Amino acid sequence: MEAAGWPFLSRSQSLVFVSIDDDGTRPAELARRLGITRQSMQELLHKLRDHGLITIEVDPADGRATIVRLAARAHLLGRDAAIISGWLETELARRIGAATVAQLHAALESDWGEPPCGDDVLGRDPVQVLAQILVS
């Protein structure tokens, strides 16, 4: 993407970018979706705005709140990302075979079930597992 003239986007910025609803999303909701603080979200949003990828506007439903929308430039970035992703997939198929790439697609698109939590993780409470790691 950088070679195509786009700014580097961190993983966090990319997640924000793809978490914005078509009609816009409030920053607090974006922070909730990504599991980060509102302050961290504001930093990410300002960087994306500086790159011209989003706009931050007064929420028409509540003048006390703001809403984040994708800027027109963001749609061009998305188009370029799709083109590059397609090229990468073609190159991967050339290297490992189209059948293997199809199997990868099938595995990633299958239902993985609910994520493990609580005592499901290794049969133990994940907090206790983490505590043991930190003490070791």
Backbone torsions as a table, in degrees:
resi	resn	phi	psi	omega
1	MET	NA	-40.2	179.0
2	GLU	-63.2	-38.3	178.7
3	ALA	-64.4	-25.8	178.0
4	ALA	-86.0	3.3	176.5
5	GLY	95.4	7.6	179.8
6	TRP	-91.4	150.8	177.3
7	PRO	-69.8	153.2	174.6
8	PHE	-65.1	131.5	174.0
9	LEU	-115.0	126.9	176.6
10	SER	-68.3	167.4	176.9
11	ARG	-57.4	-43.5	-179.8
12	SER	-62.3	-43.1	178.5
13	GLN	-63.6	-40.3	178.6
14	SER	-62.5	-40.3	179.1
15	LEU	-64.8	-39.0	176.5
16	VAL	-63.0	-47.3	-177.1
17	PHE	-53.9	-45.2	-177.8
18	VAL	-86.0	-3.9	-179.2
19	SER	-95.2	-3.6	-178.4
20	ILE	-81.9	125.1	178.7
21	ASP	-67.8	158.4	-178.9
22	ASP	-56.7	-35.9	-178.6
23	ASP	-96.3	10.6	178.8
24	GLY	98.6	159.1	-177.1
25	THR	-144.2	141.0	176.8
26	ARG	-71.0	146.0	179.0
27	PRO	-56.9	-37.9	179.7
28	ALA	-62.5	-37.5	178.7
29	GLU	-69.5	-39.3	176.9
30	LEU	-62.2	-42.5	178.5
31	ALA	-61.8	-42.3	178.5
32	ARG	-62.4	-45.7	-178.7
33	ARG	-61.1	-36.2	-177.4
34	LEU	-93.1	-7.2	178.5
35	GLY	69.3	37.3	178.5
36	ILE	-125.3	169.8	-179.7
37	THR	-73.4	159.6	177.0
38	ARG	-63.6	-36.2	179.3
39	GLN	-63.4	-44.7	177.6
40	SER	-62.5	-39.1	179.1
41	MET	-63.0	-42.4	179.5
42	GLN	-59.9	-40.3	178.3
43	GLU	-62.5	-45.3	179.1
44	LEU	-62.5	-43.1	-178.2
45	LEU	-64.9	-40.1	179.7
46	HIS	-63.8	-38.3	177.8
47	LYS	-66.0	-43.0	178.2
48	LEU	-64.9	-37.6	176.9
49	ARG	-65.7	-40.8	178.6
50	ASP	-61.6	-30.0	177.1
51	HIS	-81.9	-3.8	180.0
52	GLY	75.9	21.6	-176.3
53	LEU	-95.7	-20.9	178.8
54	ILE	-135.6	163.7	168.9
55	THR	-121.4	149.7	175.5
56	ILE	-120.4	115.2	-172.6
57	GLU	-126.2	164.8	173.1
58	VAL	-67.5	133.6	179.0
59	ASP	-70.8	119.0	-179.2
60	PRO	-62.1	-22.7	179.3
61	ALA	-81.6	-19.9	-178.0
62	ASP	-156.4	102.6	-176.6
63	GLY	-60.1	-12.5	178.7
64	ARG	-86.1	-13.2	-175.4
65	ALA	-111.9	165.2	175.1
66	THR	-115.5	162.3	178.5
67	ILE	-134.5	141.4	-178.6
68	VAL	-103.4	132.5	177.6
69	ARG	-129.5	153.4	173.6
70	LEU	-72.2	136.6	175.1
71	ALA	-82.0	162.7	180.0
72	ALA	-56.3	-36.6	179.9
73	ARG	-61.9	-29.9	-179.6
74	ALA	-64.5	-34.6	179.3
75	HIS	-67.8	-33.9	175.7
76	LEU	-67.6	-40.0	176.7
77	LEU	-61.4	-44.1	178.6
78	GLY	-60.6	-41.1	177.6
79	ARG	-61.8	-47.0	179.4
80	ASP	-64.3	-38.5	178.1
81	ALA	-62.6	-40.2	179.0
82	ALA	-65.6	-39.9	178.3
83	ILE	-63.6	-46.6	-179.2
84	ILE	-66.4	-40.7	178.4
85	SER	-61.6	-41.9	177.3
86	GLY	-62.3	-41.5	178.0
87	TRP	-63.4	-43.9	179.3
88	LEU	-61.9	-40.2	178.8
89	GLU	-65.4	-39.5	177.2
90	THR	-63.4	-42.1	179.0
91	GLU	-66.3	-39.5	177.3
92	LEU	-62.8	-42.9	178.3
93	ALA	-62.5	-37.2	177.7
94	ARG	-63.6	-37.2	-175.9
95	ARG	-81.5	-41.5	-174.4
96	ILE	-115.1	-4.5	177.9
97	GLY	99.8	141.7	-178.7
98	ALA	-63.2	-35.2	-179.6
99	ALA	-64.6	-39.8	179.3
100	THR	-67.3	-40.1	177.3
101	VAL	-63.4	-39.8	177.5
102	ALA	-63.0	-39.1	177.4
103	GLN	-65.4	-39.0	176.5
104	LEU	-61.2	-45.6	177.5
105	HIS	-58.0	-47.3	-178.4
106	ALA	-60.8	-42.8	-179.7
107	ALA	-65.4	-41.8	-177.8
108	LEU	-73.3	-27.2	-178.7
109	GLU	-89.6	-7.8	-178.5
110	SER	-75.0	162.4	179.1
111	ASP	-77.4	116.3	-178.7
112	TRP	-90.5	-4.3	-178.1
113	GLY	80.5	-176.2	-179.9
114	GLU	-71.1	145.3	176.7
115	PRO	-67.0	149.0	178.8
116	PRO	-67.9	148.5	177.0
117	CYS	-153.9	162.2	177.7
118	GLY	56.1	-131.8	-177.0
119	ASP	-71.2	-8.9	179.3
120	ASP	-68.7	-26.8	-176.4
121	VAL	-75.6	110.5	179.8
122	LEU	53.8	21.8	179.5
123	GLY	72.5	9.2	-178.7
124	ARG	-134.4	163.4	176.4
125	ASP	-67.7	122.7	-176.9
126	PRO	-61.1	-29.8	177.5
127	VAL	-64.3	-42.0	177.7
128	GLN	-66.0	-39.5	177.8
129	VAL	-61.6	-45.7	179.2
130	LEU	-63.3	-42.2	178.5
131	ALA	-60.4	-40.9	177.9
132	GLN	-64.4	-39.3	178.6
133	ILE	-63.5	-44.6	-178.2
134	LEU	-67.1	-33.1	-179.7
135	VAL	-75.2	-31.6	-176.8
136	SER	-63.8	NA	NA
